[in-house]
Amino acid sequence: MKTAINGSWVVAWRNGQHQVLEGGTVVYEDNKIVFVGNPNDPACPKADKTIDASGKLVSPGLINLHCIANLDLQPIRMDMPNPPGYNRPPSIIDPDTSHILSDEDLRTSAEFSVVTLLKLGSTSFGAVTTGMTKGFEDPKEEPHALAEASLKYGARAWLGHMYHERCDYTDIGGSLVSKWDSRRGRQGLDHAVEFVKYLKDNGRGLVTGMLFPSQSAKCSDDLLKETMRQAQLLGGAHVRTHFSEYLPEYQEFKSEHPNQTMVEWLQSLGFVGPNVCLTHALYIAGHSSTGADPGRDLEILRDTGTSVCHCPWVFARSGVFMESFSRYVDAGVNVGIGNDSFPPDLIEEMRLGALTNKVVDRSRAAGTVREMYNAATIYGAKALGREDLGRLAPDCTADITVFDLSHLAVGPVDDPMRVLIHTASGRDTDMVIVDGKTVVEQGRVVGVDEEALWAKTQQTFLRYKANWVGLDWAKRSSDELYPPVMPIIRG
């Protein structure tokens, strides 16, 4: 069946770039786009069904390159000068220690994460789970729960089983202790490989496995090399890691390797290439906090085809910025964008990325709408090896997001792309289509009782927070660890 979406504006892919067609149409059949253009064009095929998207922007589906796909505890630390101590006790390194959420709670967390990603306009996402509450790897149930939720609600996802070799915990006096265990790290990698193979057989073309050594600084050279070897054996599986996201991480590396940058280190290990995405990569040579000249870091990333994922929101909370998004893009580095925290609103993420870029570069011309929108579409698709996504053109996959720009909160529309990024938000998502199937309609996720899911999620979150607080070495209360912004009078 052929379906046409007639929009007030359609973001078409023409002549190697996004172009906006006023009064345009997108026609798709099954899961493929067959026409993008003017509905009066004689070449426009006759549709079996026509969707009126007047006052709406028809966009390629947004690609959330790196998102936290679980209930997120990070926002509870907002406005605090520093984290209130590392809560995790020594028992975290015990392989028999249970996760602080039950299997049922993990399923609720997964459903909530997938539903909110779709509801806010993402059609594809690279999902990772938090290492904050865990030891050396994910509980096996968690990534499987995410796969089940993604397939249930029709989301396109890249999922991985998190692993590393270094586990940090707090001793009885409140001091941070690090334990390395190469056996546990390799065991985690084995589980991750099993999960990739499982999704190859069971992901239905929508859910794909990836390898996720959670943080490069928590992995030995051998584990990173073995990860790349296994990725090659898996047919070039996507690989990602949190990389150079904290200044102490960079400083520790330089104290041990004064004549080498962290990017040069990864290159020496072979942990670079078109299937690799470095999440954050903030403190590279040339960042003002490093005191280092720019060197060749950006050239190495560009020449090896290694992607970077920028997540401005989570770091802006701590007053930290990339220096700068435009600098990476201008150097030819493929930079996508993602939400490494809640909420998974990629429109808000693009807006903040644009504004912080302008502040850092002290230029109105930096952090442009074009750069940010490309990051959420074509650059994200390139990072995932799926250039049939992130663009509306014949023969591309029918992943489409429709945004409603026809209401007072958005305001009058001059340039719909500027309005989308600088006035609208993910809450203006009207329709989402993934693989030719409508998964969000009139702003609601198909088949979901959203009110019931929220109530269930709220109870799960309260248990999650209570269990996390219960791990505190000093036995502080929740209000002592995370005081409310204003006094809350509880009846």
ABEGO torsion letter per residue (X at the ends): XBBBBBBABBBBBBGGBBBBBBGBBBBBBEABBABBEBAABAABBBBABBBBABGBBBBBBBBBABBBBBBBAAAAABGBABBAEBABBAAAABAABBBABBAAAAAAAAAAAAAAAAAAGBABBBBBBBAAABBABBBAAAAAAAAAAAAAAGBBBBBBBBBBABBBBBBAAGBBBBBBBAAAAAAAAAAAAAAAAAAAAAAGGABBBBBBBABAAABBAAAAAAAAAAAAAAGGBBBBBBBGABAAAAAAAAAABAABBAAAAAAAAGBBEAABBBBGGABBBGBAAAGBBAEAAAAAAAAAGBBBBBBAAAAAAAGBBBOBAAAAAAAGBBBBBBBABOBBBAAAAAAAAAAAAAAAAGBAABGBAAAAAAAABAAAAAAAGBAABGBBBBGBBBBBBBBBAABAAAEBBBBAAAAAAAABBAAABABBBBGGBBABBGGBBBGBBAAAAAAAAAAAAAAAAAAAAAABAAGBBAAAABBBABBBBBX
